[in-house]
Structure formats: C-alpha cells, structure tokens
Amino acid sequence: MSTLVIARKGRRIAIAADSQTTCGNLCSRSEPKIVAVRDSFVGFTGASALALIFRDIVERRDFEFDFSSRVAVFRTFLQLHERLKDAYYIETQEGRNQPLESSQWHCLVASPAGAFNVDSYRCVREMSEVWAHGSGGDIALGAMHAVYSLHDDPEAIAAAGIHAACTFDIYTAMPMQLHSVEMAEPRHAPPSPGPSPEQEPPHSNGRNGNGTGHGTTPGAEVEQAAAGAEPSCLAS
C-alpha cells in the first residue's frame, strides 16, 4: 500500500510519495515509487512490481515516452499496456463486467505539459490543483486542500499531504520522495500578417464602393468569423 500525491500551483508541479511497502502483516522500505523519465516524473500505486517493471522499461531505452499533452499521455500508456502484456505477463482482469483490459496500475504524471492522473483503464485526466492515490490518498487529499491557499510553492502542498498520510495511515511511512517540474510556457499562434500594399483594394480616397469612407479591410470578415467560432474540445 502507498500514498502518492501531486500538486500544481501556478506554473509549477510537485509529485511526492512515501516509501513503505506492505505485504500482509510485514512492512519494509520500498523501491522508489516515483520514476524520472527525461524532464518528467511518473509515480505509481498498486503492486510493488509495477514500479520495478516501469523502471525496467525506462532503462531499456527502447520505448518512446511522450507526456506532452493529455492525448500523448493516453497514447503512451496505451502502448505501455501492450508491453505489459507481451513482456511482463500482466493480469488484465480485475473482475466481471469491466469495460476494458486493466493495466493494474494507477499513476500520476508530472510533466512540463501538466499534472495528469492515469487510472488502470488508461483514462487520463488533467489535474488543475491537487490529487492523490493509495491507501492514504483520502487523508492526503484533504490535507493538501486545507493548505492549498496558504502556500505558493507546490512542494509544501504535496509534502503536507504525505505528512498527514504518514500520521494517520498505517500503510504509509517516511521517508518521503519529492520532485518538482516547471511547466512549459503555453504556445501562442503567431499573429497574422497585415495586408501588403499590393493587396489594398483599388478604392479612391480611401472610400469603399458606396463612398461612405468605412471600407472593410480585406480578410476582416474572415477574421471576425474566426474570432467568434467556438474552439473544438476533446470529450472527457
């Protein structure tokens, strides 16, 4: 059992986890539950073998990870699911009437593109503030929510969640693993260039065909229509 948390504040993201592994009535220190992948971090809850499997995939350097968007995260974990089945013999069944094959892990991803929650069916959600997984997840989530407005740095928020879980959850214990990521600046489309002199309409004295002096710049109708158009959205 574990506690894994993520916190986003402004343009920074922190991800943290405890370090206890529990097997029946026995507990021990675990392998790190958060794995670095280039400029991102991926944390796991569930069977302790899953983090080791993921670390093995990373160290083999034959898999292309992409955490640059919500869709990219989904595609990455979809491809990982195939690797889990073919190379690591993962059990994909959780019970009756499940909608999809299970990857058996719940993950949090901190990347320059955002904070993402990935469930065992590979559904990806982007988190705007805080989220938590594991046996102490509810405790951690409440603690982070309570201090969210009190701190400007996400590390302090994430640490509060892990400290609370270690205090009240018997399956969560220190020391804490904590990492942070600076988010990339949002990309903006370059401004459209204005009309060149050759594109100016052939009206005399700057007037339109009706002589009113309120001529429309070529392409303005298109720009106005585009400005009023609703952006397309991915279904969540």
Secondary structure, DSSP 8 states (H G I E B T S, - for coil): --EEEEEEETTEEEEEE--EEEETTEEEE-S-SEEEETTEEEEEES-HHHHHHHHHHHHHT-S----SSHHHHHHHHHHHHHHHHHHH------STT-SS-----EEEEEETTEEEEE-TT--EEEESSEEEEETTHHHHHHHHHHHGGG-SSHHHHHHHHHHHHHHH-TT--S--EEEEEE--------------GGGS---GGG--TTSSS----TTHHHHHHHHHS-------
